[in-house]
């Protein structure tokens, strides 16, 4: 539901704050970019980590070459502790006051199920991409910001499945995604039933020729290789400070008419990268080539490629459209 309201707001002359991820399908991105630019609007996406002071330091260190040439970036989010199983509640009538058809919008018609409603909707591929788009949109966003947002991956590979949980979610409980760029490799890893790691349950790692940089919402540290860079560390950062700074950035850009730190093209690039991973999974745990010029998947497995492109550009249903009048009569 991010696209149509955002486009309509732009056409009404309003500036937009849109939460992440910016889009649900790759094909939704360009129409919103066009609406923002044609109507000269300011759009800030909720990738708030970019506004964190220590993440800005991370960006400056990476782009200045502090840890040397980087050829490997790693992102992960693992959930443990309480059981993550959301159960398999029966379908049934929607609660009084909920317009279920309106809630479903452009996605396929299904009967009401409470797991498809608020919060848990993100574990259904019809509406989201699971942790790939929920947390990946935060973690991968920082990598792309630091490594160059003019770059798109050449290939994407996914491997995962629903191996442990027995609930009615359609997103995987275990997922590994690997992106191949011209000059580095990026990965995203998630499991939702066992959060054990020898470091924080989520994070970002940049592996450089002079050192390794680890970052999360609490801070960062640099561990040098022998004869590499100097060690550095920032600790005890507050997530709330990043949110306030991100709101402030939006307000200042509304006044100045400049692009905010998470502008529409940037936000789409991050969302697209996450959706590339989800789509490779949907296509059957495939390794797919990505053509940045045509914005389409390619590869030798024509069936998988068709499935991937169909998913990435799946059409709006039920009378909704990305063109006027947008909403059904």
N, C-alpha and C positions, 0 to 999 in steps of 0.2 A: 504493500500500500504506500510505498514511498514515492512512486513515480507520478501518478496522475495528480495528487494534491500538489506536489512540487511544481509540476508543469503549469497547472492552473494558477498557482500563486504567482509564478513568474509572469504569466500573461496578464494577471491582474495588477502588475506593477509592484509586487511585494518581494522583499528579500526573504531568503529561506534558510532556516536551520533544519537540516535533515540528519537523522541518526544514521549510524552505520549498520550494516553495509548499505551503500547507496542504492543498489539494485538487486533484484532477485534473479534476473536472467541477463546474460551478456547483451542481448538485443535491446534492453531497456536503456542502455547508457547514452547512446548518441542523441535520442530525442530530448533527453533532459539537458544535455550539454547545449544543444541547439536552442532550447527554450531560455536557458540562462544567458547565453551570449546574445541572442537576437534581441532580448528584452532588456539587456544591460543590467542584469540583476546580480546581487551578491548572494552566493550560496556557500554556507559553511557546513561541512559534514562533521559528524561527531567523533572523528578520530582524534580524541582529545590529548593523546599522549604527545603529539607533536608540539603542544603548547607547554609541556613540562620543561622546566629550566634544565634539568639534567639530561633529558632526551635531546635538547638543543645542543648541549655539550657533546653528546654522543655523535650527533650529526656532524658537528664541526670537526671532531677528531677523525671520524671516518673519511670525510671529504677532503681533509687536509693531508691525508696519508700518514697519520700518526702511527697507525699499526701496520703500515706498509701496504703492499698489494694484497687484496682480499680475494680469495678464490672460493670460499665456502662460507655460507650463512645458514644458521640453524635456528628454527623456531619450534616451540612445543607448548602444549597445554595438556596436563593430565589431571583427571579428577579422581579422587579417592575418598576415604572416610566413609560417610554413609553410603548405603546402596543407592546407585543412580537409576535403578529401575523405576520407570514411571507407571508401570502397570499396563493392563489392557482393559480399560473401562469399556462398557458396551456403548454402541451408538444409541442415540435416543433423541427425543425432542429438545430443541434449544431452550434455554432458560427464558422465562418471561422478560421481555424488554430487549432481547438480543436479536437483531436482524441478521440471522445466520447467512442468508444469501448475500447480503451486503458485505459481511465480514469476509466471505470467500472471494468476493470481487471477481477478478479475471481468471482465477484458478478453477480447476474442475469442480463440479458440483459433487459434494459428498454429504452424508448425513452428519448431524452434529455429533462430535465426540469431544469431551472436555479436554483431552490431551492436545487437540488441534486448536484449542483456544489460547488464551493469554499465557505467555511465557513458554509453555511447552511446544507451541507452534514451531519453534526453531528446530525441533528434532524431526520435522517432516519436510522432505525434499520439495514438496509442492510450494512451500512458503520460504524455505531457507536452506542452509547447507550444513546444519549442525555446527559443531565446533570449528569447522573449516571457515565458516563465515562469521561465527559469533566471536571467537577469540582470534582466529587467523586474521581477521580484518584489522585488529589492533597490532598484532605482532608483525605480520608481513608488511603493514603500512610503514613501520619504522625502517625496515630493511630497504624497501623501495625508495623511500625518502633519502636514505643515505647512499644507496648504490646507483641512483640515477633513474629518474622517473620517465626518461625518454626511452628506456629499454623495455622490451617485452621478451618473454621466454621463447626459445626456439622449440622446445618440447616440454611436455608435462606428463608425468607418470603417476599413477595412483595404485595403491594396493591396500585393501581393507575389507571389512565386512562386519556383520553383526554376529559375533562369535560367542558372546557371553550373556548379554541381556536378552530377556524374553518378553519385553514389552512391545507396544504397538508402534514404536518409532520406526521411521524408514531411513534415517541416517545411520551410518556405521558406528559401532562402539569402539572400533580400532581402525586407525587410518594413518597411512604414510603417503605423503605426496612429495615428489621431487621435481623441481623446475630446473631446466638447463638454459642458461643464458650464454651469450657469446664469451663472456669472460669470468663467469662464476656459476656456482651451483647453490640453489636455495632449497631448503626442505621444511616441511611442516609435519609435525607428529602429534597424534592425539589418541588417548584411550580414556574411557569414561567409567571404568570399573576398578582401576588400581592407580593411585596417584603417586606411587613411590618413585622418587628420583633422588640422586645424590646431590641435587641442587634444588632450587625452587621448583614448584610444580609447573610454573610457566616461565618463559624467558626467551631471550634472543642472544645468539652468539655470533660474533664476527671473527673469523680466523684469518689473521693477516701474517705477512712474512716477517713482521717485526714484533707481533704480539697478538693476544686474543682479548677481545672486549666482550664482556657479558653485561647485559642490561635488563632491568625489569622496572616496575613502577616505583620501587623503593630506592633505586640508585643504579650505579654501574661500577665496574672495576676493570682495569686493564692489567693483564698478566703478560709481561714481556717474554719473548724468547731470548736465548743467550745473545748478547751483543745487539739486542733490539732496542725498543723504545723504553721510556721510563714508566714505572708502575704509577697508576692513578686510581683513586677511589672516591666515590660520592655515596653517602648513606643517608638513611632516615628521611627520604622525601615523602611528601604527603600527596595522595591521589587527588584530594579535594583541591589542592592548589592548581593542579593541571586543569581541572574542570573550570575553575574560576578564570584562569588565564585564557582558556579557549573561548569562553563566553565573551571576555573582554576583547579578544581579537576580533570576534564577529562584530561587536558593537562599533569598534574603531573602524572596521572596514565598511560598515553601513554608512558611517559618516564620511569616510575618505573616498569611497567607491573603488578601493583597491581590492585585489583578490585576497581572501583570507588564507590562512596557512593550510587548510584542508579544502581547497577550492574544488570545483566540480570535476575538472579533468583528473586531478590528483586522486580524488575519492573514487572516481570510476576506475582508474588504473588499479587501485588497491582491490576494489570489489571484483573487477574482472579477473585479476590474478587468483583470488580465492575461488571464484566460480570455475576457472580453468581446472583447478584441482577437483572440485566437486563433479564437474562434467566428465573428467577422465574416470572417476569412480562410477558414475551412472552408466557410462558407456561400457562397463564391464571390466574395471581394473585394467585400463589400457595405458600404453605409452603412445601419445598422440603428438603430432607435429602441429605447430601453431603458425599461421601465416599472418603476420602483423599488418600487412597491407590490405588484405581482403577481410581480416578479422574473422577467419574461418579455420576450422580444424582441417588438417590434411593427414595423409598417411597411407600405407599399403593396405590396411584392413578397411576396405570400403564400407563394410557394414558398421563397424565401430565408429568410423568417421561420420557417417550419416546420422547415427544415433546421437553422437556428441553435438553435431551442428543443430539437429532438430531440438535437442534439449536447450542448447545455448540461445536459440532463437525461437523458443516455443511461443505460439501465438496467444494473444489475449482471447478469452472466451466470455460467454454470457453477455455479449453486447458491449463489453468494455473495449477500449482502444487507446493506443498511444497517439491517435490523431483525433481532431475535433469530430464529434462533440465529447469524446472521451468516455462518458458515462451512458449507460442504456437509458432509453426513454422512460 
